[in-house]
Amino acid sequence: MPRSLAADQILRVPLLPVLATQGLSVRRNAQLLAEPTGPREGRTGRGPRLRLLITGDSSAAGVGAGTQDQALSGQLVNRLAGHYAVEWRLEATTGHTTQDTIDCLSQMEGEFDAVVTALGVNDVTRAVTRQQFARRQTRLIRLLSENLGARRIVVTAVPQMNRFPALPQPLAWVLGCQAARLDQGLQEVAAAFPNVQHLPLDLPDDPALAAPDGYHPSPRAYALWADAAARLLLQA
């Protein structure tokens, strides 16, 4: 039975002129932050071996931080290094959708014990539907599990885009509703795989958690994200 349309989907057509104008304004005024400097692979820590892959979009790549040490990769590896000999690799690119990530990882060789993904914002802005997103996330999880040997996968929730400081209303509301729908689909996909855990990130309303562009996390937000991801991996 087809799903009924939500209010934001019904109002999207009459709001289209406003949404288009706001979208163009956001792009025009956006601060194009570079991906942070620093290594994207390495080895550190002591203990059992843990081969870790971090993959996804600009947030996985650490945009909003000055260096990878301040980004998700550096902070997560630092927390895990007290428990494991971590061999880690970062494969993430600004602008990547789930399909882009599938295409990228399909060309990659190697095996990983654990993977952390961060995807969804670009799927939202490219008008990917919940059903399409769920299918692509399913393909991504199978690729990670079957081709790259991942035994533990943490899929980070699709961000709450309605809370992005850079987005004006009603654009923030419309994108936020779509982001929530995609995350519901992601939760259902994660629940279907015993080696996958969904990581919700309900961060407090604190301006210090946003990067200067109002669109990406700050180093403080990356620290909270790394704490949550590390807890899941250490529980496993």
C-alpha positions in Angstrom: 0.0 0.0 0.0 1.5 3.4 -1.0 2.6 5.7 1.8 0.5 8.9 2.1 2.3 12.2 1.4 3.6 14.2 4.4 2.8 17.9 4.8 6.2 19.0 3.6 5.8 16.9 0.4 2.4 18.3 -0.3 3.6 21.9 0.3 6.8 21.5 -1.7 5.2 22.4 -5.0 3.6 25.7 -3.9 6.7 26.5 -1.9 9.0 25.8 -4.9 9.7 29.4 -5.8 10.7 30.2 -2.2 12.8 27.0 -1.8 14.6 27.6 -5.1 15.5 31.2 -4.1 16.7 30.1 -0.7 18.7 27.3 -2.1 20.5 29.6 -4.6 21.1 32.1 -1.8 22.6 29.4 0.5 24.9 28.2 -2.3 25.9 31.8 -3.1 26.7 32.6 0.5 28.2 29.3 1.4 31.7 29.2 2.8 33.5 26.5 0.9 35.5 24.9 3.6 38.3 22.6 2.5 38.8 19.0 3.7 41.2 19.1 6.6 44.9 18.4 6.2 46.6 15.4 7.7 47.0 11.7 7.1 44.2 9.5 5.8 45.6 6.2 7.0 47.9 5.0 9.7 48.6 2.6 12.5 48.5 3.4 16.2 47.7 1.9 19.6 48.2 -1.4 21.4 46.1 -4.5 21.8 44.2 -6.8 19.4 44.4 -5.7 15.8 41.5 -3.6 14.5 41.3 -2.7 10.8 39.1 0.3 10.6 37.5 2.1 7.6 35.8 5.5 7.8 33.8 6.4 4.7 31.2 8.8 3.4 30.7 12.4 2.6 32.3 15.7 3.7 31.5 15.1 7.4 33.3 11.8 7.3 36.2 13.6 5.5 36.2 16.1 8.4 35.1 19.3 6.8 34.8 21.9 9.5 38.0 20.8 11.3 41.4 22.2 10.6 43.2 18.9 10.7 42.3 15.2 10.6 43.4 15.0 14.2 40.4 17.3 15.1 38.0 15.5 12.7 36.1 12.3 13.1 38.9 10.1 11.9 41.5 11.4 14.2 39.3 11.6 17.3 37.8 8.2 16.8 41.1 6.5 16.2 42.5 8.2 19.3 39.7 6.8 21.4 40.1 3.2 20.0 43.9 3.2 20.3 43.7 2.7 24.0 42.0 -0.7 23.4 43.3 -1.8 20.0 46.2 -1.7 17.6 44.3 0.3 15.1 45.1 0.1 11.4 42.8 2.8 9.9 41.9 4.3 6.6 39.7 7.2 5.6 37.9 7.1 2.2 35.5 10.0 2.1 34.9 12.9 -0.3 32.9 16.1 -0.1 29.7 15.8 -2.1 29.5 12.1 -2.1 26.1 10.4 -2.1 25.5 6.7 -1.1 25.8 5.7 -4.8 29.1 7.7 -5.1 30.5 5.8 -2.1 29.4 2.5 -3.5 31.2 3.3 -6.8 34.3 4.4 -4.9 34.5 1.4 -2.6 33.8 -1.1 -5.4 37.3 -0.2 -6.7 39.0 -0.7 -3.4 41.0 -3.7 -2.2 41.6 -4.8 1.4 39.7 -6.1 4.4 38.4 -4.3 7.4 37.1 -5.5 10.8 35.0 -2.4 11.4 33.5 0.4 9.3 31.9 3.7 10.2 29.8 5.4 7.5 28.5 9.0 7.3 26.1 9.6 4.5 22.7 11.2 3.7 23.0 14.9 3.4 23.8 14.8 -0.3 21.2 12.2 -0.9 18.7 14.6 0.6 19.8 17.5 -1.6 19.8 15.3 -4.7 16.2 14.4 -4.0 16.9 10.7 -3.5 13.7 9.0 -2.2 13.5 7.0 1.0 13.1 3.8 -1.0 16.1 4.6 -3.3 18.2 5.5 -0.2 17.3 2.2 1.6 18.1 0.1 -1.5 21.5 1.9 -1.9 22.3 1.6 1.7 21.5 -2.1 1.6 23.9 -2.5 -1.4 26.6 -0.5 0.5 26.3 -2.7 3.6 26.5 -5.9 1.4 29.6 -4.5 -0.3 31.2 -3.7 3.0 30.4 -7.1 4.5 31.0 -9.4 1.5 33.7 -7.6 -0.5 35.6 -5.9 2.3 35.0 -8.4 5.1 33.5 -6.0 7.6 32.2 -7.7 10.7 31.0 -4.5 12.5 29.4 -1.6 10.7 28.3 1.6 12.3 26.0 3.7 10.1 25.7 7.2 11.4 22.2 8.7 11.3 21.3 11.1 8.5 21.8 14.6 10.1 18.9 16.7 11.3 19.1 19.2 8.6 16.4 21.4 10.0 18.9 22.3 12.7 21.6 23.5 10.3 22.3 27.2 11.1 23.0 28.0 7.4 19.6 26.9 6.2 16.7 29.4 6.4 13.0 28.5 6.8 11.1 26.9 5.1 14.1 25.3 3.3 15.4 23.9 6.6 12.0 22.4 7.4 11.6 20.7 4.0 15.1 19.3 4.0 14.8 18.3 7.6 11.7 16.3 7.0 13.3 14.5 4.1 16.4 13.8 6.1 14.2 12.3 8.8 12.5 10.1 6.3 15.8 8.8 4.9 17.0 8.1 8.4 13.9 6.1 9.2 14.8 4.0 6.1 18.4 3.7 7.3 17.2 2.4 10.7 15.1 -0.2 9.0 18.0 -1.3 6.8 20.4 -1.5 9.8 18.0 -3.6 11.8 18.0 -6.2 9.0 21.7 -6.9 9.4 23.1 -8.5 12.6 26.5 -6.8 12.0 25.1 -3.3 11.6 24.3 -0.7 14.2 22.6 2.7 13.6 24.2 5.6 15.4 21.8 8.4 16.3 23.4 11.8 16.9 21.1 14.0 18.8 23.5 16.8 19.6 22.6 19.7 21.9 21.6 23.1 20.5 25.0 24.7 20.9 26.4 27.2 18.4 29.9 25.9 19.1 29.0 22.5 17.6 28.7 24.1 14.1 31.6 25.0 11.8 31.8 28.6 10.6 29.8 27.7 7.5 26.8 26.7 9.6 26.6 23.4 7.6 29.3 21.1 8.9 30.3 19.9 12.4 33.0 21.7 14.4 35.8 19.9 16.2 33.7 19.8 19.3 30.9 18.1 17.4 33.3 15.6 15.9 34.5 14.8 19.5 31.0 13.9 20.6 30.5 11.9 17.4 33.7 10.0 18.0 32.7 9.3 21.6 29.4 7.8 20.5 31.0 5.7 17.6 33.7 4.5 19.9 31.2 3.3 22.5 29.4 1.2 19.9 32.6 -0.3 18.6 33.9 -1.1 22.1 30.6 -2.7 23.1 30.9 -5.0 20.2 
